[in-house]
Amino acid sequence: MTEVVDADEVLRRLRRGRDRAAEEERRWRERALNLTATDPDGAREASIRAEAYGAALLVLHEVVDPGSAPP
C-alpha cells in the first residue's frame, strides 16, 4: 500500500473492516449452528472462525469508537 490517505479515509476503511468482521462472525455462527447435528467437526471449525472474526470485531470497534460499549 503506497498510496497516501487522509484520516477520514483510514476511518472509513476501519469501519468497513468492522462491518465485514461483524457480518462474517454472524455468518460463521449460523453455519456452526446448522452443522452441529450433522458435522460436529465442521461445526467446531465454524465456531473457531466465528470467534476469530469476533476478536477482530472487538479490536476494530475499540479503534473506531474507543471506550464505547462493544457490539
N, CA, C and O of each residue as an XYZ file, in Angstrom:
284
protein
N       0.862     -1.172      0.000
C       0.000      0.000      0.000
C       0.900      1.224      0.000
O       1.513      1.557      1.014
N       0.972      1.878     -1.125
C       1.852      3.032     -1.240
C       1.093      4.335     -1.385
O       1.700      5.406     -1.411
N      -0.228      4.260     -1.479
C      -0.992      5.490     -1.614
C      -1.108      6.207     -0.279
O      -1.154      5.576      0.777
N      -1.153      7.508     -0.337
C      -1.315      8.320      0.864
C      -2.805      8.570      1.048
O      -3.493      8.983      0.115
N      -3.298      8.317      2.257
C      -4.715      8.542      2.539
C      -4.830      9.434      3.769
O      -3.954      9.447      4.634
N      -5.924     10.173      3.825
C      -6.132     11.038      4.979
C      -6.835     10.264      6.097
O      -7.241      9.117      5.911
N      -6.969     10.889      7.226
C      -7.534     10.241      8.409
C      -8.979      9.798      8.177
O      -9.394      8.750      8.672
N      -9.740     10.588      7.431
C     -11.128     10.205      7.162
C     -11.201      8.911      6.364
O     -12.055      8.063      6.621
N     -10.307      8.761      5.398
C     -10.291      7.532      4.603
C      -9.870      6.334      5.451
O     -10.418      5.242      5.304
N      -8.911      6.536      6.324
C      -8.500      5.450      7.226
C      -9.675      5.035      8.101
O      -9.914      3.842      8.293
N     -10.408      6.006      8.631
C     -11.560      5.703      9.468
C     -12.641      4.968      8.672
O     -13.252      4.029      9.183
N     -12.882      5.386      7.431
C     -13.858      4.685      6.586
C     -13.433      3.233      6.355
O     -14.264      2.326      6.399
N     -12.174      3.023      6.115
C     -11.678      1.656      5.892
C     -11.798      0.809      7.153
O     -12.153     -0.368      7.085
N     -11.504      1.402      8.290
C     -11.648      0.673      9.555
C     -13.110      0.304      9.799
O     -13.409     -0.805     10.241
N     -14.005      1.222      9.514
C     -15.435      0.935      9.692
C     -15.903     -0.163      8.740
O     -16.682     -1.033      9.132
N     -15.433     -0.128      7.493
C     -15.778     -1.201      6.559
C     -15.256     -2.544      7.059
O     -15.948     -3.558      6.969
N     -14.045     -2.546      7.580
C     -13.476     -3.773      8.135
C     -14.280     -4.274      9.319
O     -14.512     -5.474      9.466
N     -14.706     -3.338     10.167
C     -15.517     -3.708     11.335
C     -16.850     -4.295     10.888
O     -17.299     -5.306     11.430
N     -17.481     -3.668      9.906
C     -18.763     -4.170      9.403
C     -18.600     -5.553      8.777
O     -19.442     -6.432      8.961
N     -17.522     -5.731      8.047
C     -17.263     -7.027      7.417
C     -17.015     -8.100      8.474
O     -17.506     -9.222      8.348
N     -16.256     -7.759      9.516
C     -15.993     -8.721     10.584
C     -17.292     -9.125     11.282
O     -17.480    -10.292     11.625
N     -18.182     -8.160     11.489
C     -19.466     -8.462     12.130
C     -20.294     -9.403     11.258
O     -20.903    -10.349     11.757
N     -20.311     -9.139      9.960
C     -21.076     -9.983      9.039
C     -20.489    -11.394      8.981
O     -21.229    -12.377      9.017
N     -19.184    -11.493      8.894
C     -18.543    -12.811      8.834
C     -18.740    -13.576     10.142
O     -18.960    -14.787     10.118
N     -18.665    -12.894     11.273
C     -18.900    -13.567     12.554
C     -20.309    -14.151     12.589
O     -20.504    -15.299     12.988
N     -21.293    -13.349     12.167
C     -22.670    -13.815     12.154
C     -22.831    -15.019     11.215
O     -23.481    -16.007     11.554
N     -22.229    -14.911     10.038
C     -22.331    -15.989      9.052
C     -21.723    -17.290      9.568
O     -22.314    -18.354      9.384
N     -20.564    -17.231     10.206
C     -19.914    -18.441     10.717
C     -20.656    -19.007     11.923
O     -20.700    -20.224     12.103
N     -21.239    -18.142     12.752
C     -22.029    -18.651     13.885
C     -23.264    -19.410     13.379
O     -23.605    -20.475     13.895
N     -23.923    -18.848     12.367
C     -25.071    -19.541     11.787
C     -24.652    -20.884     11.197
O     -25.342    -21.889     11.370
N     -23.537    -20.895     10.511
C     -23.049    -22.142      9.912
C     -22.742    -23.176     10.997
O     -23.052    -24.357     10.841
N     -22.133    -22.727     12.094
C     -21.830    -23.646     13.192
C     -23.108    -24.255     13.757
O     -23.155    -25.451     14.045
N     -24.143    -23.435     13.916
C     -25.412    -23.951     14.421
C     -26.028    -24.961     13.454
O     -26.565    -25.986     13.873
N     -25.946    -24.664     12.170
C     -26.527    -25.570     11.172
C     -25.767    -26.884     11.072
O     -26.355    -27.913     10.739
N     -24.475    -26.865     11.355
C     -23.664    -28.080     11.221
C     -23.599    -28.922     12.497
O     -23.102    -30.048     12.461
N     -24.081    -28.407     13.602
C     -23.930    -29.095     14.886
C     -24.436    -30.528     14.846
O     -23.757    -31.429     15.339
N     -25.590    -30.758     14.284
C     -26.183    -32.099     14.299
C     -25.548    -33.035     13.272
O     -25.435    -34.237     13.516
N     -25.138    -32.497     12.138
C     -24.679    -33.369     11.057
C     -23.164    -33.485     10.938
O     -22.659    -34.510     10.481
N     -22.435    -32.452     11.341
C     -20.984    -32.440     11.157
C     -20.315    -31.740     12.345
O     -20.006    -30.551     12.266
N     -20.089    -32.467     13.444
C     -19.520    -31.835     14.635
C     -18.150    -31.191     14.390
O     -17.859    -30.131     14.942
N     -17.317    -31.821     13.572
C     -16.005    -31.230     13.289
C     -16.149    -29.937     12.499
O     -15.461    -28.955     12.780
N     -17.025    -29.932     11.527
C     -17.281    -28.715     10.760
C     -17.869    -27.616     11.629
O     -17.545    -26.440     11.464
N     -18.742    -28.011     12.561
C     -19.335    -27.032     13.476
C     -18.271    -26.432     14.381
O     -18.300    -25.235     14.670
N     -17.339    -27.253     14.826
C     -16.257    -26.766     15.687
C     -15.377    -25.782     14.924
O     -15.008    -24.731     15.448
N     -15.044    -26.130     13.686
C     -14.225    -25.233     12.873
C     -14.957    -23.909     12.613
O     -14.353    -22.838     12.678
N     -16.251    -23.991     12.319
C     -17.031    -22.779     12.092
C     -17.084    -21.919     13.354
O     -17.030    -20.692     13.272
N     -17.189    -22.556     14.513
C     -17.200    -21.813     15.778
C     -15.868    -21.101     16.014
O     -15.835    -19.964     16.485
N     -14.789    -21.774     15.686
C     -13.467    -21.165     15.843
C     -13.327    -19.962     14.920
O     -12.803    -18.924     15.323
N     -13.790    -20.100     13.697
C     -13.729    -18.978     12.758
C     -14.603    -17.822     13.237
O     -14.224    -16.658     13.106
N     -15.763    -18.140     13.787
C     -16.637    -17.086     14.323
C     -15.951    -16.356     15.467
O     -16.050    -15.133     15.567
N     -15.258    -17.088     16.328
C     -14.535    -16.455     17.434
C     -13.415    -15.557     16.928
O     -13.180    -14.483     17.480
N     -12.726    -15.994     15.883
C     -11.649    -15.178     15.315
C     -12.212    -13.870     14.754
O     -11.657    -12.798     14.994
N     -13.305    -13.962     14.013
C     -13.925    -12.742     13.495
C     -14.469    -11.880     14.638
O     -14.431    -10.652     14.562
N     -14.969    -12.517     15.687
C     -15.449    -11.767     16.846
C     -14.325    -10.994     17.523
O     -14.522     -9.858     17.955
N     -13.150    -11.605     17.617
C     -11.999    -10.915     18.207
C     -11.589     -9.726     17.341
O     -11.306     -8.645     17.856
N     -11.559     -9.930     16.032
C     -11.224     -8.825     15.118
C     -12.263     -7.712     15.240
O     -11.919     -6.530     15.222
N     -13.520     -8.090     15.363
C     -14.594     -7.110     15.512
C     -14.393     -6.263     16.764
O     -14.542     -5.042     16.719
N     -14.062     -6.898     17.867
C     -13.849     -6.147     19.105
C     -12.683     -5.174     18.989
O     -12.770     -4.039     19.456
N     -11.604     -5.613     18.372
C     -10.439     -4.739     18.208
C     -10.786     -3.557     17.308
O     -10.490     -2.410     17.644
N     -11.409     -3.833     16.173
C     -11.765     -2.752     15.259
C     -12.766     -1.799     15.894
O     -12.688     -0.589     15.683
N     -13.698     -2.326     16.663
C     -14.664     -1.470     17.357
C     -13.955     -0.550     18.340
O     -14.285      0.633     18.428
N     -13.000     -1.069     19.068
C     -12.263     -0.255     20.040
C     -11.439      0.825     19.336
O     -11.301      1.933     19.856
N     -10.898      0.516     18.174
C     -10.113      1.512     17.422
C     -11.037      2.605     16.891
O     -10.697      3.787     16.959
N     -12.200      2.225     16.364
C     -13.120      3.188     15.764
C     -13.837      4.007     16.828
O     -13.953      5.226     16.701
N     -14.318      3.346     17.873
C     -15.097      4.015     18.931
C     -14.507      3.680     20.297
O     -15.091      2.889     21.037
N     -13.350      4.269     20.650
C     -12.688      3.907     21.907
C     -13.581      4.175     23.131
O     -14.209      5.227     23.253
N     -13.609      3.207     24.005
C     -14.319      3.344     25.261
C     -15.809      3.109     25.202
O     -16.463      3.109     26.245
N     -16.377      2.906     24.019
C     -17.817      2.675     23.929
C     -18.114      1.195     24.179
O     -17.221      0.347     24.195
N     -19.383      0.927     24.370
C     -19.794     -0.455     24.639
C     -19.523     -1.324     23.411
O     -19.770     -0.889     22.286
N     -19.021     -2.543     23.608
C     -18.763     -3.434     22.472
C     -20.054     -3.825     21.771
O     -21.129     -3.792     22.372
N     -19.949     -4.192     20.508
C     -21.163     -4.544     19.749
C     -21.804     -5.821     20.255
O     -22.828     -6.250     19.725
